[in-house]
Amino acid sequence: MAKEGNITVRIDNETKEKAEMIFSALGTNRSNVIQMLYRYVIINGGLPFDVKLPKETLDSVINIETGKGLHKAKSVNDLFEALDK
């Protein structure tokens, strides 16, 4: 299959360097790893690891979106007073 697609990714240098050292030790490179990831996603219909929010975070997001348990403050001082209770 001809390789025509390009992917550009911005990543911090430390993460890139550490990952590429591992790729090298495994005898591969970032291009091959990305191709493997894409093939895995296609074959298995998903990522090779769980991507989910912890229950507490998910509950907080739902509460924020629904307005449940939120405190409305008229001022910063009112907010800090409510937080101190």
C-alpha positions as CSV (number, residue, x, y, z in Angstrom):
1,M,0.0,0.0,0.0
2,A,1.4,3.4,-1.0
3,K,2.2,5.7,1.9
4,E,0.7,9.1,1.0
5,G,-0.7,10.4,4.3
6,N,1.2,12.7,6.6
7,I,0.7,13.3,10.3
8,T,2.1,16.3,12.2
9,V,2.2,16.1,16.0
10,R,3.5,18.6,18.5
11,I,4.9,17.0,21.6
12,D,7.2,18.1,24.4
13,N,10.9,17.2,23.8
14,E,11.3,15.1,26.9
15,T,8.4,12.8,26.1
16,K,9.6,12.5,22.5
17,E,13.2,11.6,23.4
18,K,12.2,9.1,26.1
19,A,9.7,7.3,23.8
20,E,12.2,7.3,20.9
21,M,14.8,5.7,23.1
22,I,12.3,2.9,23.8
23,F,11.4,2.6,20.1
24,S,15.0,2.3,19.3
25,A,15.6,-0.4,21.9
26,L,12.6,-2.3,20.4
27,G,14.2,-2.0,16.9
28,T,11.5,0.3,15.5
29,N,10.8,4.0,15.1
30,R,8.0,6.5,15.6
31,S,6.6,6.1,12.1
32,N,6.3,2.3,12.6
33,V,4.7,2.8,16.0
34,I,2.1,5.2,14.7
35,Q,1.3,2.8,11.8
36,M,0.9,0.0,14.3
37,L,-1.4,2.1,16.5
38,Y,-3.6,3.0,13.5
39,R,-3.8,-0.6,12.4
40,Y,-4.7,-1.7,15.9
41,V,-7.4,0.9,16.1
42,I,-8.8,-0.3,12.8
43,I,-8.6,-4.0,13.6
44,N,-10.0,-3.7,17.1
45,G,-12.3,-0.8,16.7
46,G,-10.6,1.2,19.6
47,L,-7.5,2.1,21.4
48,P,-5.1,-0.4,22.9
49,F,-5.8,1.0,26.4
50,D,-8.8,2.3,28.3
51,V,-9.5,6.0,27.9
52,K,-11.9,7.1,30.6
53,L,-12.3,9.6,33.4
54,P,-12.1,8.5,37.0
55,K,-15.6,8.3,38.5
56,E,-15.0,11.3,40.7
57,T,-14.0,13.4,37.8
58,L,-16.9,12.3,35.6
59,D,-19.3,13.0,38.5
60,S,-17.8,16.5,38.9
61,V,-18.1,17.2,35.2
62,I,-21.8,16.1,35.2
63,N,-22.5,18.2,38.2
64,I,-21.0,21.2,36.7
65,E,-22.8,20.8,33.4
66,T,-26.2,20.3,35.2
67,G,-25.5,22.9,37.8
68,K,-26.0,20.4,40.6
69,G,-24.3,21.3,43.9
70,L,-22.9,24.5,42.6
71,H,-22.7,27.6,44.8
72,K,-23.3,31.0,43.2
73,A,-21.4,33.8,44.9
74,K,-22.1,37.5,44.6
75,S,-18.5,38.3,45.2
76,V,-15.1,36.7,45.8
77,N,-15.5,37.4,49.5
78,D,-18.8,35.5,49.5
79,L,-17.2,32.6,47.7
80,F,-14.3,32.3,50.2
81,E,-16.8,32.5,53.1
82,A,-18.8,29.7,51.6
83,L,-15.7,27.6,51.1
84,D,-14.6,28.1,54.7
85,K,-17.9,26.6,56.0
